[in-house]
Amino acid sequence: MNLQPYRRFFTPNRFWSRLGTLARATGTKSIYTALLLYYAYERQETPKWAKRVVLGSLGYLLMPLDAIPDLTPILGYTDDISVLAAGLATVAAYVNDDVRQRAKDKLGQWLPQSRPEDVQEIDDRL
């Protein structure tokens, strides 16, 4: 999947404002994945090609219309979650302990009732 067209939908402000809505709709795994991508993007050591993958993945998440409209019950976020997972798998080498900790800290602010086993499941895949 070519994620380049979706890069234009990503801005940090749009990401943070949309993440609150998504947190209630999609749950721990998808929000943690998005946070890992975001904090990996912020690392100076992350190469440009990996940052472009992150921008495309997060841009897809933020895009107003996508393959399966987000308003569709149950299925609406399936495509977004798949794109996030693919993006994370691609840039996993740039997710270090600092990125994980920052994502966990922010996740705790957004979803205080998040399930640690969901976070661990994502970490185990990296």
PEQUIQUI-V18836 format. One record per pair of residues at least 4 apart in sequence whose C-alpha atoms are under 7 Angstrom apart, sorted by the first residue. I is the first residue (numbers start at 1). J is the second residue. Records with the same first field share a line. If there is no record, write none. Layout:
BEGIN
I->J ; J
END
This chain:
BEGIN
3->56 ; 57
4->56
6->56 ; 59 ; 60
7->55 ; 56 ; 59
8->59
9->59 ; 62 ; 63
10->14 ; 15 ; 55 ; 58 ; 59 ; 62
11->15
12->16
13->17
14->18
15->19 ; 62
16->20
18->22
19->23
20->24 ; 110
21->25
22->26
23->27 ; 31 ; 110
26->30
27->31
28->32 ; 114 ; 115 ; 118
29->33 ; 118 ; 119 ; 122
30->34 ; 81
31->35
32->36 ; 103 ; 107 ; 119
33->37 ; 84 ; 88
34->38 ; 84
35->39 ; 103
36->40 ; 95 ; 99 ; 100 ; 103
37->41 ; 54 ; 88
38->42
39->43 ; 99
40->46 ; 94 ; 95 ; 99
41->46 ; 51 ; 54
46->50 ; 51 ; 94
47->51
48->52
49->53
50->54 ; 91
51->55
52->56
53->57 ; 87
54->58 ; 87
55->59
56->60
57->61 ; 83 ; 84 ; 87
58->62
59->63
60->80
61->80
65->69
67->79
68->76 ; 79
69->76
70->76 ; 77
71->76
72->76
77->81
78->82
79->83
80->84
81->85
82->86
83->87
84->88
85->89
86->90
87->91
88->92
92->126
95->99 ; 100
96->100
97->101
98->102
99->103
100->104
101->105
102->106
103->107
104->108
105->109
106->110
107->111
108->112 ; 114
115->119
116->120
117->121
118->122
119->123
120->124
121->125
122->126
END
